[in-house]
């Protein structure tokens, strides 16, 4: 079985964003389709990255 990953464009790429599920803020580094899900990769201020559903991403400060 082959895993398929595809980078997706996003209007907030490289911008400061908030994960509405956790409230954590960081810089949106990538949005990737993994199977049927769009996963957002967000880098926190400490340099660590975490993932969340792309639908959970909003601009920080909103």
N, CA, C and O atoms as CSV, one atom per row, in Angstrom:
chain,resi,resn,atom,element,x,y,z
A,1,UNK,N,N,0.838,-1.182,0.000
A,1,UNK,CA,C,0.000,0.000,0.000
A,1,UNK,C,C,0.883,1.247,0.000
A,1,UNK,O,O,1.824,1.345,0.787
A,2,UNK,N,N,0.584,2.179,-0.867
A,2,UNK,CA,C,1.365,3.397,-0.989
A,2,UNK,C,C,0.627,4.569,-0.357
A,2,UNK,O,O,-0.534,4.828,-0.673
A,3,UNK,N,N,1.311,5.274,0.540
A,3,UNK,CA,C,0.735,6.473,1.146
A,3,UNK,C,C,0.876,7.623,0.149
A,3,UNK,O,O,1.920,7.774,-0.486
A,4,UNK,N,N,-0.161,8.423,0.015
A,4,UNK,CA,C,-0.132,9.573,-0.888
A,4,UNK,C,C,-0.220,10.855,-0.069
A,4,UNK,O,O,-1.140,11.025,0.731
A,5,UNK,N,N,0.731,11.747,-0.267
A,5,UNK,CA,C,0.764,13.031,0.402
A,5,UNK,C,C,0.817,14.114,-0.658
A,5,UNK,O,O,1.564,14.007,-1.631
A,6,UNK,N,N,0.027,15.150,-0.470
A,6,UNK,CA,C,0.010,16.235,-1.439
A,6,UNK,C,C,-0.078,17.569,-0.698
A,6,UNK,O,O,-0.985,17.776,0.109
A,7,UNK,N,N,0.869,18.476,-0.975
A,7,UNK,CA,C,0.839,19.804,-0.378
A,7,UNK,C,C,-0.328,20.590,-0.959
A,7,UNK,O,O,-0.609,20.515,-2.155
A,8,UNK,N,N,-1.012,21.357,-0.085
A,8,UNK,CA,C,-2.150,22.152,-0.495
A,8,UNK,C,C,-1.836,23.638,-0.279
A,8,UNK,O,O,-1.182,23.999,0.700
A,9,UNK,N,N,-2.295,24.481,-1.179
A,9,UNK,CA,C,-2.137,25.923,-0.947
A,9,UNK,C,C,-3.053,26.353,0.194
A,9,UNK,O,O,-4.104,25.746,0.401
A,10,UNK,N,N,-2.674,27.376,0.928
A,10,UNK,CA,C,-3.505,27.892,2.019
A,10,UNK,C,C,-3.221,29.380,2.141
A,10,UNK,O,O,-2.066,29.801,2.078
A,11,UNK,N,N,-4.262,30.174,2.314
A,11,UNK,CA,C,-4.103,31.637,2.359
A,11,UNK,C,C,-3.299,32.117,3.560
A,11,UNK,O,O,-2.783,33.234,3.548
A,12,UNK,N,N,-3.184,31.283,4.607
A,12,UNK,CA,C,-2.462,31.674,5.814
A,12,UNK,C,C,-1.076,31.050,5.923
A,12,UNK,O,O,-0.453,31.116,6.982
A,13,UNK,N,N,-0.591,30.452,4.857
A,13,UNK,CA,C,0.731,29.829,4.868
A,13,UNK,C,C,1.786,30.859,5.263
A,13,UNK,O,O,1.822,31.963,4.719
A,14,UNK,N,N,2.642,30.488,6.214
A,14,UNK,CA,C,3.717,31.332,6.760
A,14,UNK,C,C,3.196,32.491,7.617
A,14,UNK,O,O,3.963,33.383,7.978
A,15,UNK,N,N,1.905,32.483,7.943
A,15,UNK,CA,C,1.314,33.520,8.799
A,15,UNK,C,C,1.117,32.968,10.204
A,15,UNK,O,O,1.151,31.757,10.424
A,16,UNK,N,N,0.911,33.878,11.147
A,16,UNK,CA,C,0.633,33.471,12.529
A,16,UNK,C,C,-0.821,33.009,12.601
A,16,UNK,O,O,-1.734,33.726,12.190
A,17,UNK,N,N,-1.020,31.805,13.126
A,17,UNK,CA,C,-2.350,31.205,13.183
A,17,UNK,C,C,-2.620,30.636,14.579
A,17,UNK,O,O,-1.721,30.526,15.413
A,18,UNK,N,N,-3.880,30.282,14.801
A,18,UNK,CA,C,-4.303,29.628,16.042
A,18,UNK,C,C,-5.036,28.349,15.680
A,18,UNK,O,O,-5.843,28.316,14.751
A,19,UNK,N,N,-4.740,27.295,16.430
A,19,UNK,CA,C,-5.482,26.044,16.332
A,19,UNK,C,C,-6.696,26.196,17.243
A,19,UNK,O,O,-6.543,26.273,18.462
A,20,UNK,N,N,-7.889,26.241,16.675
A,20,UNK,CA,C,-9.077,26.481,17.496
A,20,UNK,C,C,-9.375,25.316,18.433
A,20,UNK,O,O,-10.073,25.501,19.430
A,21,UNK,N,N,-8.869,24.135,18.141
A,21,UNK,CA,C,-9.106,22.974,19.013
A,21,UNK,C,C,-8.316,23.075,20.321
A,21,UNK,O,O,-8.816,22.697,21.380
A,22,UNK,N,N,-7.088,23.584,20.248
A,22,UNK,CA,C,-6.229,23.638,21.433
A,22,UNK,C,C,-5.961,25.058,21.928
A,22,UNK,O,O,-5.568,25.257,23.077
A,23,UNK,N,N,-6.177,26.047,21.051
A,23,UNK,CA,C,-5.867,27.433,21.404
A,23,UNK,C,C,-4.413,27.791,21.222
A,23,UNK,O,O,-4.024,28.927,21.497
A,24,UNK,N,N,-3.591,26.856,20.764
A,24,UNK,CA,C,-2.157,27.103,20.578
A,24,UNK,C,C,-1.934,27.914,19.312
A,24,UNK,O,O,-2.569,27.676,18.285
A,25,UNK,N,N,-1.016,28.884,19.402
A,25,UNK,CA,C,-0.674,29.718,18.258
A,25,UNK,C,C,0.720,29.384,17.749
A,25,UNK,O,O,1.577,28.897,18.487
A,26,UNK,N,N,0.919,29.660,16.465
A,26,UNK,CA,C,2.220,29.456,15.843
A,26,UNK,C,C,2.153,29.853,14.387
A,26,UNK,O,O,1.183,30.473,13.951
A,27,UNK,N,N,3.181,29.499,13.627
A,27,UNK,CA,C,3.266,29.828,12.210
A,27,UNK,C,C,2.843,28.619,11.385
A,27,UNK,O,O,3.345,27.514,11.592
A,28,UNK,N,N,1.922,28.829,10.453
A,28,UNK,CA,C,1.469,27.747,9.585
A,28,UNK,C,C,2.572,27.428,8.584
A,28,UNK,O,O,2.936,28.267,7.760
A,29,UNK,N,N,3.099,26.210,8.663
A,29,UNK,CA,C,4.223,25.814,7.831
A,29,UNK,C,C,3.794,25.071,6.572
A,29,UNK,O,O,4.422,25.221,5.523
A,30,UNK,N,N,2.734,24.273,6.661
A,30,UNK,CA,C,2.278,23.495,5.510
A,30,UNK,C,C,0.890,22.943,5.773
A,30,UNK,O,O,0.475,22.756,6.917
A,31,UNK,N,N,0.188,22.689,4.684
A,31,UNK,CA,C,-1.065,21.937,4.739
A,31,UNK,C,C,-0.898,20.793,3.749
A,31,UNK,O,O,-0.598,21.007,2.574
A,32,UNK,N,N,-1.094,19.591,4.236
A,32,UNK,CA,C,-0.852,18.400,3.429
A,32,UNK,C,C,-2.076,17.498,3.479
A,32,UNK,O,O,-2.641,17.257,4.546
A,33,UNK,N,N,-2.480,17.003,2.313
A,33,UNK,CA,C,-3.531,16.008,2.266
A,33,UNK,C,C,-2.899,14.654,2.515
A,33,UNK,O,O,-2.021,14.219,1.771
A,34,UNK,N,N,-3.350,13.994,3.562
A,34,UNK,CA,C,-2.887,12.655,3.906
A,34,UNK,C,C,-4.098,11.739,3.822
A,34,UNK,O,O,-4.949,11.732,4.711
A,35,UNK,N,N,-4.163,10.972,2.753
A,35,UNK,CA,C,-5.348,10.147,2.529
A,35,UNK,C,C,-6.523,11.040,2.174
A,35,UNK,O,O,-6.527,11.679,1.122
A,36,UNK,N,N,-7.519,11.087,3.049
A,36,UNK,CA,C,-8.695,11.928,2.801
A,36,UNK,C,C,-8.728,13.139,3.719
A,36,UNK,O,O,-9.679,13.920,3.665
A,37,UNK,N,N,-7.702,13.318,4.572
A,37,UNK,CA,C,-7.679,14.412,5.537
A,37,UNK,C,C,-6.665,15.481,5.158
A,37,UNK,O,O,-5.580,15.171,4.667
A,38,UNK,N,N,-7.022,16.745,5.390
A,38,UNK,CA,C,-6.085,17.857,5.233
A,38,UNK,C,C,-5.516,18.178,6.610
A,38,UNK,O,O,-6.249,18.546,7.528
A,39,UNK,N,N,-4.208,18.035,6.738
A,39,UNK,CA,C,-3.514,18.214,8.002
A,39,UNK,C,C,-2.668,19.474,7.929
A,39,UNK,O,O,-1.914,19.669,6.975
A,40,UNK,N,N,-2.794,20.334,8.942
A,40,UNK,CA,C,-2.004,21.558,9.024
A,40,UNK,C,C,-0.827,21.323,9.968
A,40,UNK,O,O,-0.980,20.731,11.036
A,41,UNK,N,N,0.331,21.791,9.563
A,41,UNK,CA,C,1.545,21.723,10.381
A,41,UNK,C,C,1.840,23.132,10.879
A,41,UNK,O,O,2.074,24.044,10.087
A,42,UNK,N,N,1.825,23.298,12.193
A,42,UNK,CA,C,2.020,24.610,12.813
A,42,UNK,C,C,3.270,24.553,13.680
A,42,UNK,O,O,3.448,23.624,14.468
A,43,UNK,N,N,4.138,25.558,13.529
A,43,UNK,CA,C,5.367,25.640,14.329
A,43,UNK,C,C,5.152,26.639,15.463
A,43,UNK,O,O,4.856,27.810,15.229
A,44,UNK,N,N,5.306,26.156,16.690
A,44,UNK,CA,C,5.169,27.014,17.865
A,44,UNK,C,C,6.423,27.862,18.035
A,44,UNK,O,O,7.426,27.648,17.353
A,45,UNK,N,N,6.357,28.826,18.950
A,45,UNK,CA,C,7.486,29.734,19.165
A,45,UNK,C,C,8.725,29.017,19.683
A,45,UNK,O,O,9.834,29.528,19.531
A,46,UNK,N,N,8.563,27.835,20.294
A,46,UNK,CA,C,9.728,27.084,20.773
A,46,UNK,C,C,10.372,26.233,19.679
A,46,UNK,O,O,11.339,25.515,19.935
A,47,UNK,N,N,9.833,26.318,18.453
A,47,UNK,CA,C,10.402,25.604,17.317
A,47,UNK,C,C,9.787,24.240,17.055
A,47,UNK,O,O,10.032,23.639,16.009
A,48,UNK,N,N,8.994,23.747,17.992
A,48,UNK,CA,C,8.346,22.451,17.784
A,48,UNK,C,C,7.122,22.611,16.898
A,48,UNK,O,O,6.420,23.621,16.950
A,49,UNK,N,N,6.884,21.593,16.086
A,49,UNK,CA,C,5.706,21.602,15.221
A,49,UNK,C,C,4.681,20.609,15.730
A,49,UNK,O,O,5.025,19.576,16.306
A,50,UNK,N,N,3.424,20.933,15.512
A,50,UNK,CA,C,2.348,20.017,15.828
A,50,UNK,C,C,1.366,20.034,14.668
A,50,UNK,O,O,1.416,20.915,13.810
A,51,UNK,N,N,0.486,19.066,14.653
A,51,UNK,CA,C,-0.492,18.970,13.576
A,51,UNK,C,C,-1.897,19.127,14.130
A,51,UNK,O,O,-2.169,18.847,15.298
A,52,UNK,N,N,-2.773,19.582,13.257
A,52,UNK,CA,C,-4.186,19.697,13.550
A,52,UNK,C,C,-4.939,19.604,12.231
A,52,UNK,O,O,-4.336,19.702,11.162
A,53,UNK,N,N,-6.217,19.422,12.299
A,53,UNK,CA,C,-7.025,19.430,11.081
A,53,UNK,C,C,-6.945,20.827,10.464
A,53,UNK,O,O,-7.010,21.829,11.177
A,54,UNK,N,N,-6.807,20.891,9.166
A,54,UNK,CA,C,-6.708,22.190,8.487
A,54,UNK,C,C,-7.944,23.044,8.748
A,54,UNK,O,O,-7.852,24.272,8.749
A,55,UNK,N,N,-9.078,22.427,8.966
A,55,UNK,CA,C,-10.304,23.175,9.253
A,55,UNK,C,C,-10.233,23.889,10.608
A,55,UNK,O,O,-11.025,24.797,10.859
A,56,UNK,N,N,-9.305,23.500,11.482
A,56,UNK,CA,C,-9.151,24.127,12.804
A,56,UNK,C,C,-8.246,25.347,12.790
A,56,UNK,O,O,-8.035,25.954,13.840
A,57,UNK,N,N,-7.712,25.726,11.655
A,57,UNK,CA,C,-6.746,26.826,11.576
A,57,UNK,C,C,-7.461,28.139,11.269
A,57,UNK,O,O,-8.257,28.238,10.335
A,58,UNK,N,N,-7.148,29.145,12.089
A,58,UNK,CA,C,-7.640,30.501,11.806
A,58,UNK,C,C,-6.512,31.485,12.074
A,58,UNK,O,O,-5.558,31.176,12.789
A,59,UNK,N,N,-6.631,32.666,11.496
A,59,UNK,CA,C,-5.615,33.688,11.713
A,59,UNK,C,C,-5.568,34.037,13.195
A,59,UNK,O,O,-6.614,34.163,13.831
A,60,UNK,N,N,-4.378,34.192,13.749
A,60,UNK,CA,C,-4.244,34.585,15.155
A,60,UNK,C,C,-4.787,35.993,15.323
A,60,UNK,O,O,-4.685,36.822,14.418
A,61,UNK,N,N,-5.359,36.253,16.472
A,61,UNK,CA,C,-5.907,37.574,16.734
A,61,UNK,C,C,-7.359,37.722,16.350
A,61,UNK,O,O,-7.924,38.808,16.477
A,62,UNK,N,N,-7.979,36.646,15.880
A,62,UNK,CA,C,-9.399,36.711,15.528
A,62,UNK,C,C,-10.239,36.255,16.682
A,62,UNK,O,O,-11.466,36.237,16.584
